[in-house]
Amino acid sequence: MASRVYLVQIRFADGADQRRILESMREINDLLSRMSESGARIAWTAAENQMVGLLLKSEKPARAIFNEIHSPMTSTASPFLSGDQAIVLEVGEDMAGNGFSSCWAFLQHR
């Protein structure tokens, strides 16, 4: 399968403290980087990191990426807890935007 670019959008449960979010994000970033050809990149964050979007380029299908971050084969527990939400979307060729310089650089050089 040819490589595809994905946006992984994560929303942590209401009430998640910054320590828990940062610990989970380290694990999630490590998992995504192992599945990616060039590492995962943060596309955006919002509301004190309560929501985050990450970009990655991978040959794996979206469902495999989603499954791996929810039940990783490489550790004993998922970095996600009850109430956390995630969606994995393929990024197509047609796009437009303003700002997000690191995100644009990643997308333009895929």
Protein Blocks (a to p, Z undefined) as FASTA:
>chain_A
ZZddddddddddehiafklmmmmmmmmmmmmmmmpmnopadfbdcehhlaccdddddfbd
fklmmmmmmmcfkbmbdfbdehiacddddddfbdcdeejllmmmmmmmZZ
